[in-house]
């Protein structure tokens, strides 16, 4: 496709719209077919998931009743996998904003702010864009101005032209 004038550009944009619609149609068909296959095989997957959960539960029950075997070595490797215990630590932190603020105040009151509170400092790009070029230069930055080209197909226009 050779483009020599703006009429050719409009023709190319129409073709671009057709191509975009074709891609979306195929993607939609793929999604529908994947969903159909998943639904058809759902019973098999559910049965295997249930069996998997049962086997894992049986291994866990056995290992819990023989936990003394893991006193020296915390894991065991077998031909078809590995089992073991691992000590993990966690602290549940509240999600409610008021409770978080209360927790932060309590942490500060106990003098644990430096160790137990994260502070994130990042440059504010929007504010930096408003600075004068001289100020940006003092900071070791420079303004980059681009004239970005864009192509926006109007797919809805395909219906009008038919």
N, C-alpha and C positions, 0 to 999 in steps of 0.2 A: 504494500500500500504506500503510494507516494503522495505526499501532501505538498501541494504547491500554492494553495490559497486558503482563505478562511472557510470557504465552502467545503473544501476537502477536510478541513478540521472538523466541521460539523458532521460530515459523513463518517469520519473516523470516530467521533464521539458516539454516534448512533451505534456503530459496530461495537464500540467498547461497552455500551449499555447492553447490547445483545449478549456479549461474552460474559458480562457480570451476571446477568439473569441466568445464563446457561450454567455457570459455575454454581450459583445458589441452588438451582433446581437439582443439579447432580448431588450437591451436599445434602439437600433435603431428602432425596431418595436414599442416599447412603444411611442417613440417620434413621429413617423409617425402617430400612432393611435390617440395620443393627438392632433396633428395638424389637422387630419381629423375631429375629433369631434369639435375642435374650429372653423374650417372653416364651418362645417355644422350648427353650432349654432350662427355664427357671426351676422346674421340678427337679431336674438332675443336679443343678447347682445347689439348691436347697438341701437335697439329700446328702450331697458330698460335704457341704458346710456343716451340717448336723453331725455327720460322721467324724469330721475333723475336730469339732468341738468336743465330742465324746472321747476321742482318743487322747486329746490334750488333757482333758479332765482326768482320765484314768492314769496317765503318766504323772500328773501333778499329785494325785492322791497317793500313788505309790511312793513318790519321792518325799512327800511330806511325812509319811509314816516311816521312812528310812532316812530322815534328815541327818542323823548321826553319821551316815556314810559321807556326808559333805563337810564334815568338820575340818579336815585337813586340806582337801582339795575341793574348791567351791564349784567346779564344773567337771563334767565327764564327756568325753568324745566317743562316739560310736560310729559304726560304718555308715549309718544313714542319718546322722545328725548329732546334735550336741544338746545337753541339758545342764542346768546349773543354777546356782543362786548368785545374786548380785545385790549388795547392799546399796540402797538408794535413799537419798534424803530429799525431802520436799517440805515446803511451808506453804500452806494455803493462804493466799492474800485475798482480801475482799475485793469484789468488783464494783460495788456501789461507790460512787464518787465521794459521798459524805464520809463513808467509812475509810476510804483511802486517805482523805485529807486528815482525818482523825489519827490514822496510823502514822502518817508522815509527821504530824505534830508530836506524837508520842516518841517517835524515833529521835527527833530533834531534841526533845526534852531530856532524853537519856544520854544525849551527846554521841549518838551513833550515826549522825547524818552523813559523814564522809564515807563510812563503810557500807551503809545500808540504803542509801538513796542514790539513784542514778541521775546524773545531770547530762543533758544532751545539748551541746552548743553547735549550731550549724549556721552558716552564712544565710542571710535573707536575700535571695536573688532579686525579689521584686523591689526591695529597698535599694539594693546596689544598682539596679537598672536606672533608678531615678537620680543617682549621683552625677555630678558634673564630670567630664572627662579628666579634668585636673585631679579631682579627688580619687578617681579610679586609678590614675597613674601613681598617686602616692601609695595606694594599696597594692601596687604591682599588678593591677588588672587593666584590661583594655576592652573597650566596647566593640562588639562585633555586630555589624549590620549586614543582614542578608536579604536578598530579594528572592524569596523562595517561590518556585513555580509549583502550581498545583493543578490537578485535573480532577474534576468532580462530575462524574456522569449523572445525568438526570434520568434515572431509570423510569420514573413516572411518565416521562414524555413518550416512551415507547407505546403506551396505551393510547395516547392522543393521536399518534401518527398512523395507527392501524385502522 
